Amino acid sequence: MAQSETEVVQGIGSDYEVKYGFSNPDEAKDYFFKSGRGLNHEIVDAISSHKNEPDWMRKFRHKSLDYFLARPLPQWGGNLNDIDFENIYYYIRPTEKQADSWEDLPADIKDTWDKLGIPEAEKKYLAGVGAQYESEVVYHKLRESLEKQGVIFLDMDSALREHEDLVKQYFGTIIPQNDNKFAALNSAVWSGGSFIYVPPGVKVEMPLQAYFRINAENMGQFERTLILVDEGAYVHYVEGCTAPIYTSDSLHSAVVEIVVKKDARCRYTTIQNWSTNVYNLVTKRAVAYEGATMEWVDGNLGSKLTMKYPAIWLLGERAHGEVLSIAFAGKGQHQDAGGKAVHVAPRTSSVITSKSISKNGGRAGYRGLLEVAKGAHGAKSKVVCDALILDDESRSDTYPYIRIDESDVDIGHEATVSKIGEEQLFYLMSRGLSEAEASALIVSGFVEPITKELPLEYAVEMNRLIQLQMEGSVG
Amino acid sequence: MALLELKNLHVALEDGTEIVKGVDLGISPGEVHAVMGPNGSGKSTLAYALMGHPAYEITEGQILFDGEDLTEAGADERAQKGLFLAFQYPHAIPGVTVTSFLRSAINAIRKARNGGADDPVAVKEFRTDLLAAMDRLKVPRELAQRYLNEGFSGGEKKRVEILQMAMLKPRIAVLDETDSGLDIDALKIVAGGVKELVGPEMGALVTTHYQRILNYIKPDFVHVFVDGRIVEEGGPELAHKLEAEGYEAFLPKQEKEAVS
């Protein structure tokens, strides 16, 4: 019954290997363009030239690089000191042209998407798909009916070419280029990502999905996403990500900016399943205007280290924000996840629900900020963070920062830490479940308040990934 | 030979304290056995040890099921073979609905019986069985979508234990003080459920302090259990005698003196 630690880790690794960990041979000749390793102003210039960007964007990139180089490496959260920035490839363009048919992609790249099941999902339940491979979005398509309603769903580079004014108006305004070291890095070398505009009153019923794939070793992926949801509109955007397992590190550092206008609603769902050699350092922030709703559903299962705290600035009266966060850390993983809600306007409300699970020596935690500015009277907020620790080697941390400058507020904070009890396990095992199955069932119940919010397909996917993390984990 | 055989079973706590001190018992389908004893006599320890609770160590003797030695088997394996324990205090499993829990349990048992390969129950068949069992046991339908035992009343918990028994179709069910904390109406429903399941396919072992539940589940055999041992055995009339005279006659000498 008992499995040794080695078997457990091999079990998880080999399963990831089969399902997501495959790679295509990383030969420079297969790629349309690949920069050298390391980062400097020449590389930034090469990226901008390669993309034929307007001068303001080139300048923006160079200035961002200066900010990146000037800023010290953060010494809080996770350990970033081992990242070898000089060993990373900052830009790889796999194909010359973007395809709007899977058939037009090179065979090995098409094969990757087929294995990940993206074309099939597109047929069944998605309104649009963007598929990024290394630095560029190699496939992009939106259903015609939505195009006719004026919905724009493009990769960020195409959006800059085709809707420059709109991009220029918002780009870098929600997350300034010097917001933090990794936002500065992304601003300097960004490539790919999604641009979405939903016109007033248009409700996109099916999700739009972007899928991010790192294939090359020592790759740096820096997608940039901007979502504009106009008055009374609705959109649900979903992102997923995986990578092959390498012994050396890769870096993923995205910036996501979202504007939710009056009475609009945006939901942004992430199912992060990077291989355990990827540093995942992402800045996500949304602003919500009067009566608007912004929801972040943030599932972090993969990566070596994730530092990510999706934020919502509640700028208009009655704006509502929600962060639902799941962080699962296995062996060698550190998930420093969480969320931020900043109440600026009266009668705004927010709910942050965090569920973290750690096992086999993993470390998962909640780091959050709740801020209520003076004048945001009648603001309501509730923060609930629950941690489940599966064994004695694993660790959970909770860092709830709260700053309140207004007296007329209603704030609640609850935190629990629990372990799977012997009695609970015995109860389930007395019904025929193995110890591993029983633990997995308890974990899936633990995260159920979040998975029940997901569309069925994603709830199934999330549960499947949790099962994968759990398999054989009990010795 | 009975389907479930306990042979000279001794059970100790982790600290070595012996609680069950040599029990011989045989149970077959169609039979109802009552183990009656005062508080602290070791009835629940016997029930837990039968199901393979890791905190109770079998220090001597054997548990045979269908001739197979299950003394060292884990709780999951025992359940897969056809043993079931209705808990006195069932645990809450937050976030897991009664329905999805039952489906997981049934599929785990089917998988084990299918040589370790998945053999999931058809959704429609499962649903039909579940609704029929719920109706029979008068379990309100809304309970199916509630999280297992979370916020359940005592009566709801016991009914859902019996519902699990009906769905998992064990060959021997152990009911550990199922009557405790139940009002008469709930007791009648629970007892009715047990009675209905006992037959050619299932036998039951009921542990209890009081004779009350035995008015509704007629035992074929009564075992008086005192201080970790069966001290007297007989038919249903023994239960009535106990009710009238109490356990006093069966207590060890020094305790008898202490009581009187």
Interface residues (C-beta under 8 A of the other chain):
Chain A: M1 G421 E422 E423 Q424 F426 Y427 L428 M429 S430 R431 G432 L433 S434 E435 E437 A438 L441 I442 S444 G445 F446 V447 E448 P449
Chain B: M51 G52 H53 P54 A55 G74 A75 D76 R78 A79 Q80 F84 L85 F87 P90 H91 I93 P94 G95 V96 F101 S104 A105 I106 A108 I109 A112 Y147 Q164 L168
